[in-house]
Each structure stands twice: as C-alpha cells, then as structure tokens.
Amino acid sequence: MNLIKTFTAAFTLATLATGVQAQSAPEEKFITIGTGGQTGVYYVVGQSICRLVNRDTATTGIKCTAPSTGGSVANVNAIKAGDMTMGVAQSDIQYHAYNGDTPEFEGDKKFDKERAIFSVHPEPFTVVARKDANIATFDDLKGKRVNVGNPGSGQLATMQVVLDAKGWTMGDFALASELKPAEQSAALGDNKVDAIVYTVGHPNGSIQEATSTVEANLVPVEGPEIDKLVEENPYYAKAVIPGGMYAGTDADTNTFGVKATFVTSADVPDDVVYEVVKAVFDNFDRFKGLHPAFANLTPEAMVAEGNSAPLHPGAEKYYKEQGWIQ
C-alpha cells in the first residue's frame, strides 16, 4: 500500500469570449496519522495536526485523517509497512525502532528508515489503583490484578521494561489483562482489576473517569531500579504528576516517563512533511490551545528533545528557515 495516494485533479474552463484557461487545482495527497485510543492524548495530537493541515488543503492539496489505533508500536510498524504516513510514538519506542535493540524491533523488524518530525508533550508512566486494593507503592502490585496495556501500546512496552528492571514477570500479577485505554477505567470501577497503567499526558480524561467513578489513588513509580533506568536511557526522565489533579491524590506523585513524539518514514516526500510541520508551527498558538497537555510546549524543545531518529529532511528544512537548528 502506498504511503501517499496521489491523484491529479485538473480541470479546464474555456470560454468563447476570452479563451481564458483556469489553472490546475493542486495535486491531492492523502495522508494518514496513527494515533492511539480515543481517550488518550495521542488521539488529540493526531486530530489536532490534521485539523491544522486540512485548513490549507486548498493551497497544499494535502488531506489528512487520524484514526484511532493501538498506539506507539502499532503506529511505528504501520508506518514501516506503508499503511500509515506518520504517527505518534513514545520517545523510547522511537529509539528502539530505529536502533532495533528490543525484541519488538530486532532483525527485519528494525525500522532504519524511521525519521523524527518533532516531539510533543511529556508522558509520565502512570499507575492508578483502587483504594480498597491497598496499593501505595509499585511493589504492592505484586499479586494484584493489573491492566498492563493493550498489545502494540507504549504502556505495555514500558511496563515490560519496568518489570525487567525489577526482575519481575507478568506471572507476578494475579491477572495481567490487556484492555485498551478506553476500557480500562470501567474495568477499575467494576472491580475487574485492582490497578491500571497508562503512559499518557496529563490531565487525562480516562484517568479522570477512573478516579471519579471509584475511590482510587495514583501510585508512585520510584526507587533504585527506576533511578537506574533513567540514568542509563536518555529517552527517559523523572516526572511528577501534580497533586490535586485527580480525586483521591492530593500530594504530588513521583514517577518517570517519556515524551510523545511525531515520526514518519524517509520514504515520505520532503514537501509533504514540510507542509505538515508548517501547518503546526505557523499556527502554534492554535495548536497549544487544543489540549491542556500542550500548554507549555515550545518549538525549540519540540525540535531538540526526545527525537532519537534522524530528523526528516522536510522537517529540517522548516526548522532551518526558522533558525531553530543550524
């Protein structure tokens, strides 16, 4: 399947009086952005980018859609396969896909044509537990029923990293369910799981739903194993979820996390990536207003932080024009 389906829409209007010929309409290019679950910020990122891109369709010819998907790993694999043009992925997933250094991306699964476009918001690794499950620390999850994230999602991949760091396996949980983000809050409220995990920007609607429908608390993810993960991996950073953001948790919650990043393939034409980047940054205040997680974004940080694959030349061209890179 082609990355971009291209159609040429040309028309000629001739009049006997003037013999005037209208110019051809711009070449239509259809792009698809992989996102995540509809309750997560990835979905908002993709929808927001498409909204800005589609404002200029008459000029650029680019038409954008951003369907809900399985998340980071699924998006990267879809871009590699040519089923998506671009997508949102955690910064660690971007790194591992490009370097082929984890089981999901080893061998022919390595995506050395992966290209970074920009990073977006920080994403703390977030654990929410029912109050009656008495889970105050991450270690208290052992023997509990935990939703670890759906296959293809960044949270499942990050959860596996944390388990490996602690010397645990999925078998250490009484149940390791793989529900999608849209399903896990209801499962927590219905007492089908004791805790859920979500690598996501805050505030998040799914977590607000979970903490408002059942007494729940955010769980710190910290300790020497986490310190080592952050120290050894440049795509991780310590993170704090502010107290009072969700019902049941008044104090700050210490954890760690990644950044959401926007990626594509080297096979995508430079002019297409350039126009997408231009649509976002030429309308940056509008973009920042589309979700609270975007409020503190700056163009300089989005270009400089969290991007472990090479920048796509189309993005690079725009950033050089703005003086953000040399």
C-alpha positions as CSV (number, residue, x, y, z in Angstrom):
1,M,0.0,0.0,0.0
2,N,1.4,3.4,-1.0
3,L,2.3,5.9,1.8
4,I,0.5,8.6,-0.1
5,K,-2.2,8.1,-2.7
6,T,-1.9,10.8,-5.2
7,F,-4.4,11.9,-7.7
8,T,-4.2,14.8,-10.1
9,A,-7.3,16.9,-10.2
10,A,-7.1,19.2,-13.2
11,F,-9.8,21.0,-15.0
12,T,-10.0,23.4,-17.9
13,L,-12.7,26.1,-18.3
14,A,-12.7,27.6,-21.7
15,T,-14.9,30.5,-22.7
16,L,-15.5,31.5,-26.3
17,A,-15.3,35.2,-25.3
18,T,-11.8,35.3,-23.8
19,G,-10.3,31.9,-24.3
20,V,-9.1,32.0,-20.7
21,Q,-7.9,28.7,-19.2
22,A,-8.1,28.2,-15.5
23,Q,-5.1,26.9,-13.7
24,S,-5.0,23.3,-12.5
25,A,-6.0,22.6,-8.9
26,P,-3.2,21.4,-6.6
27,E,-2.3,17.8,-6.7
28,E,-4.3,15.9,-4.0
29,K,-2.2,14.0,-1.5
30,F,-3.9,11.9,1.2
31,I,-2.0,11.2,4.4
32,T,-2.9,9.2,7.5
33,I,-1.6,9.8,11.0
34,G,-1.6,6.9,13.5
35,T,-2.7,7.9,17.0
36,G,-3.9,5.8,20.0
37,G,-7.0,5.2,22.0
38,Q,-9.8,7.8,21.7
39,T,-9.4,8.7,25.4
40,G,-5.7,9.4,25.2
41,V,-3.7,12.5,24.2
42,Y,-2.2,10.7,21.1
43,Y,-5.6,10.8,19.5
44,V,-5.9,14.5,20.2
45,V,-2.3,15.1,18.8
46,G,-3.2,13.4,15.5
47,Q,-6.6,15.0,15.2
48,S,-5.1,18.4,16.0
49,I,-2.4,18.1,13.4
50,C,-4.9,17.0,10.8
51,R,-7.2,19.9,11.7
52,L,-4.4,22.4,11.0
53,V,-3.2,20.6,7.9
54,N,-6.8,20.5,6.4
55,R,-7.2,24.2,6.9
56,D,-4.7,24.6,4.0
57,T,-5.9,21.8,1.7
58,A,-7.0,24.3,-1.0
59,T,-3.4,25.5,-1.2
60,T,-1.3,22.4,-0.5
61,G,-3.7,19.7,-1.8
62,I,-2.9,17.6,1.4
63,K,-5.9,15.9,3.0
64,C,-5.3,14.4,6.4
65,T,-7.1,11.7,8.6
66,A,-6.1,10.5,12.0
67,P,-7.9,7.3,13.1
68,S,-7.7,5.7,16.5
69,T,-5.0,2.9,16.6
70,G,-3.3,0.6,19.0
71,G,-0.6,3.1,20.0
72,S,3.1,3.6,19.7
73,V,4.4,0.2,18.5
74,A,1.4,-0.3,16.2
75,N,1.9,3.1,14.7
76,V,5.7,2.6,14.0
77,N,5.0,-0.8,12.4
78,A,2.2,0.6,10.3
79,I,4.5,3.4,9.0
80,K,7.2,0.9,8.3
81,A,4.7,-1.2,6.3
82,G,3.5,1.8,4.4
83,D,0.0,1.6,5.9
84,M,0.3,5.0,7.7
85,T,2.1,8.1,6.6
86,M,3.0,9.4,10.0
87,G,2.3,8.6,13.6
88,V,2.7,9.4,17.3
89,A,5.0,7.2,19.4
90,Q,6.7,7.3,22.8
91,S,10.3,8.5,22.6
92,D,11.6,5.2,23.8
93,I,9.7,3.3,21.1
94,Q,11.1,5.7,18.5
95,Y,14.6,4.9,19.8
96,H,14.2,1.2,19.9
97,A,12.5,1.0,16.5
98,Y,15.4,3.0,14.8
99,N,18.1,1.0,16.6
100,G,16.4,-2.4,16.5
101,D,17.6,-3.2,20.0
102,T,14.5,-4.8,21.6
103,P,12.5,-7.9,20.7
104,E,9.7,-5.9,19.1
105,F,12.2,-4.4,16.6
106,E,15.1,-6.8,16.2
107,G,16.2,-8.3,12.9
108,D,14.0,-7.4,9.9
109,K,11.6,-5.6,12.3
110,K,14.2,-2.8,12.7
111,F,13.0,0.5,11.2
112,D,16.2,2.2,10.0
113,K,14.1,4.4,7.6
114,E,12.3,5.9,10.6
115,R,12.6,9.7,10.8
116,A,11.7,12.1,13.6
117,I,9.5,15.2,12.9
118,F,9.1,16.7,16.4
119,S,8.4,15.8,20.0
120,V,5.3,16.8,21.8
121,H,4.2,16.6,25.5
122,P,5.8,14.7,28.4
123,E,4.2,11.4,29.3
124,P,4.5,10.1,32.8
125,F,4.2,6.4,33.4
126,T,1.0,6.5,35.5
127,V,-0.4,3.8,37.8
128,V,-3.9,4.2,39.2
129,A,-5.2,1.8,41.9
130,R,-8.5,1.2,43.7
131,K,-8.3,2.4,47.3
132,D,-9.6,-0.9,48.6
133,A,-6.7,-2.7,46.9
134,N,-4.3,-1.1,49.4
135,I,-1.7,-0.3,46.8
136,A,0.6,2.5,48.0
137,T,3.8,1.6,46.1
138,F,4.6,-0.1,42.8
139,D,5.9,-3.2,44.8
140,D,2.3,-3.5,46.2
141,L,1.2,-4.5,42.7
142,K,2.7,-8.0,43.1
143,G,-0.1,-10.5,43.4
144,K,-2.8,-8.0,42.2
145,R,-5.0,-7.8,39.1
146,V,-3.4,-5.2,36.8
147,N,-4.3,-4.0,33.4
148,V,-0.8,-3.8,31.8
149,G,-1.9,-2.2,28.4
150,N,-3.1,-3.5,25.1
151,P,-0.8,-5.2,22.6
152,G,1.0,-2.6,20.4
153,S,0.7,0.1,23.0
154,G,3.5,2.1,24.6
155,Q,2.3,1.4,28.1
156,L,2.6,-2.3,27.6
157,A,6.2,-1.9,26.3
158,T,7.1,0.4,29.2
159,M,5.5,-1.9,31.7
160,Q,7.7,-4.7,30.4
161,V,10.8,-2.5,30.8
162,V,9.9,-1.8,34.4
163,L,9.2,-5.4,35.2
164,D,12.5,-6.4,33.6
165,A,14.3,-3.8,35.7
166,K,12.7,-5.2,38.9
167,G,13.3,-8.8,38.0
168,W,9.5,-9.4,37.7
169,T,7.4,-11.2,35.1
170,M,3.8,-10.9,34.2
171,G,3.3,-14.0,36.2
172,D,3.9,-12.0,39.4
173,F,0.4,-10.5,38.9
174,A,-2.7,-12.4,39.8
175,L,-4.1,-11.1,36.5
176,A,-2.3,-9.2,33.7
177,S,-5.1,-8.0,31.5
178,E,-4.5,-6.3,28.2
179,L,-7.5,-3.9,27.9
180,K,-7.4,-0.8,25.7
181,P,-7.3,2.6,27.3
182,A,-11.0,3.2,26.6
183,E,-11.9,0.0,28.5
184,Q,-9.6,0.1,31.5
185,S,-11.3,2.8,33.6
186,A,-14.6,1.0,33.5
187,A,-12.8,-2.3,34.5
188,L,-11.2,-0.5,37.5
189,G,-14.6,0.9,38.5
190,D,-16.3,-2.5,38.1
191,N,-13.7,-4.2,40.3
192,K,-12.4,-6.4,37.4
193,V,-8.8,-5.1,38.0
194,D,-7.1,-3.6,41.0
195,A,-4.9,-1.2,39.1
196,I,-4.3,0.2,35.6
197,V,-1.2,1.7,33.9
198,Y,-1.2,4.4,31.3
199,T,1.8,6.3,29.7
200,V,0.0,9.5,28.9
201,G,0.0,13.3,29.1
202,H,-1.9,15.0,31.9
203,P,-4.6,15.9,32.6
204,N,-6.2,12.8,31.0
205,G,-9.9,12.1,30.6
206,S,-9.6,8.3,31.1
207,I,-7.8,8.8,34.5
208,Q,-10.3,11.5,35.5
209,E,-13.1,9.0,34.7
210,A,-11.4,6.3,36.7
211,T,-10.8,8.5,39.8
212,S,-14.3,9.9,39.8
213,T,-16.2,6.7,39.4
214,V,-14.4,4.8,42.2
215,E,-12.2,5.7,45.2
216,A,-8.7,5.5,43.7
217,N,-5.2,6.8,44.1
218,L,-2.1,7.4,41.9
219,V,0.8,5.2,42.8
220,P,4.5,6.4,42.8
221,V,6.9,4.6,40.5
222,E,10.3,5.2,42.0
223,G,13.2,3.6,43.6
224,P,16.8,2.4,42.7
225,E,15.6,0.4,39.7
226,I,13.8,3.4,38.2
227,D,16.8,5.7,39.0
228,K,19.0,3.3,37.0
229,L,16.6,3.2,34.1
230,V,16.6,7.0,33.9
231,E,20.3,7.2,34.3
232,E,21.1,4.6,31.5
233,N,18.5,5.6,28.9
234,P,18.4,9.2,27.5
235,Y,14.8,8.9,26.4
236,Y,13.5,8.5,30.0
237,A,13.3,11.3,32.5
238,K,11.9,11.7,36.1
239,A,8.4,13.1,36.1
240,V,5.9,14.4,38.7
241,I,2.1,14.3,38.4
242,P,0.9,17.4,40.4
243,G,-1.2,16.7,43.4
244,G,-4.9,17.7,43.3
245,M,-5.2,17.0,39.5
246,Y,-7.2,13.9,40.2
247,A,-9.6,12.9,43.0
248,G,-8.0,10.8,45.7
249,T,-4.5,12.1,45.3
250,D,-3.7,15.4,47.0
251,A,0.1,15.1,47.0
252,D,2.5,15.1,44.0
253,T,3.2,11.6,42.6
254,N,6.8,10.8,41.6
255,T,7.3,8.6,38.6
256,F,9.3,8.6,35.4
257,G,8.3,8.9,31.7
258,V,8.9,9.6,28.1
259,K,7.9,12.1,25.6
260,A,5.3,11.8,22.9
261,T,7.0,12.1,19.5
262,F,5.8,12.5,15.9
263,V,7.5,10.2,13.4
264,T,7.4,9.2,9.8
265,S,9.5,7.4,7.2
266,A,12.3,8.5,5.0
267,D,10.1,7.4,2.0
268,V,7.6,10.2,2.7
269,P,8.3,13.1,0.3
270,D,10.0,16.2,1.8
271,D,7.4,18.6,0.6
272,V,4.6,16.7,2.4
273,V,6.4,16.6,5.8
274,Y,7.4,20.3,5.3
275,E,3.8,21.3,4.8
276,V,2.6,19.3,7.8
277,V,5.3,20.9,10.0
278,K,4.5,24.3,8.6
279,A,0.8,23.9,9.4
280,V,1.6,23.1,13.0
281,F,4.2,25.8,13.7
282,D,2.6,28.6,11.6
283,N,-0.5,28.1,13.8
284,F,1.3,27.2,17.0
285,D,-0.9,29.2,19.5
286,R,-3.9,27.5,18.0
287,F,-2.2,24.1,18.4
288,K,-1.3,24.7,22.0
289,G,-4.9,25.6,22.8
290,L,-6.3,22.2,21.6
291,H,-5.3,20.3,24.8
292,P,-4.1,21.3,28.2
293,A,-1.1,18.9,27.8
294,F,0.2,21.2,25.0
295,A,0.1,24.4,27.1
296,N,3.8,24.6,28.0
297,L,5.2,23.4,24.7
298,T,7.9,25.5,22.9
299,P,9.1,25.0,19.4
300,E,12.7,24.9,20.4
301,A,12.1,22.0,22.9
302,M,10.0,20.1,20.4
303,V,12.8,20.1,17.9
304,A,15.6,19.4,20.4
305,E,14.2,16.9,22.9
306,G,13.0,13.3,22.6
307,N,14.0,12.8,19.0
308,S,16.4,9.8,18.7
309,A,15.9,9.1,15.0
310,P,17.3,11.5,12.4
311,L,15.1,14.4,11.5
312,H,13.2,14.1,8.3
313,P,14.7,16.5,5.7
314,G,11.3,18.1,5.2
315,A,11.1,19.0,8.9
316,E,14.7,20.0,8.9
317,K,14.1,22.5,6.1
318,Y,11.4,24.3,8.0
319,Y,13.4,24.4,11.3
320,K,16.4,25.9,9.5
321,E,14.2,28.5,8.0
322,Q,13.1,29.4,11.5
323,G,16.6,29.5,12.8
324,W,15.8,26.7,15.3
325,I,18.6,24.5,14.0
326,Q,21.8,25.2,12.0
